[in-house]
Amino acid sequence: MLQHNTDLSFKVKGHIEDVENRLLYIPSYFTGRWFPVNYGNTRCKGLDFCADLQFDNHQLKLEMLLSDDRNVTDPSNSSYNEPVPYSANVSAKAKYVFSFETPSFKSGDKLEWMISPNHLFVGKHNGLTEDGRTEALPSYNSTNLKIVCQIKRVTVDAECRNIFNNKFQVAEGWPVPGRQFNVAL
């Protein structure tokens, strides 16, 4: 009879975080770099959901974050209780991992493989411009694929990010590069 290794877990976590002198990294349109800015005091309330299923050499992980992240620095300031830039109210990740072995071509060693597609969704959020204005940024999706092959102590890691070449911005005026390929040895 075949034996299967199965594990299923669910986690739900609530949080309330008060942060004094929170640092945000803001893009500089002049230098092309992100630089830290003291955004003041913030309060973030949220719920994290996670489901993880492992079945033999398969793993599926689903995560979702619901959050409300607000400026609570100065009640007399017009930005009081405004959403914190770059903090989406909803984000979700899905990741699948499939691991297996195959014989190598020349030696009796085995090739160890891992194939892992994953998907990220980030809901609508506000960006912050250099002059301090907030700009609404639309939600976005990004799908990636990672393939890893290892024989003995040599590992080849290949990745394609943003497979579907979606156009999106994490900061106003800063589009994320389209499809990207990375290979590491």
Order of alpha helices (4+ residues) and beta strands (2+ residues): beta-beta-beta-beta-beta-beta-beta-beta-beta-beta-beta-beta
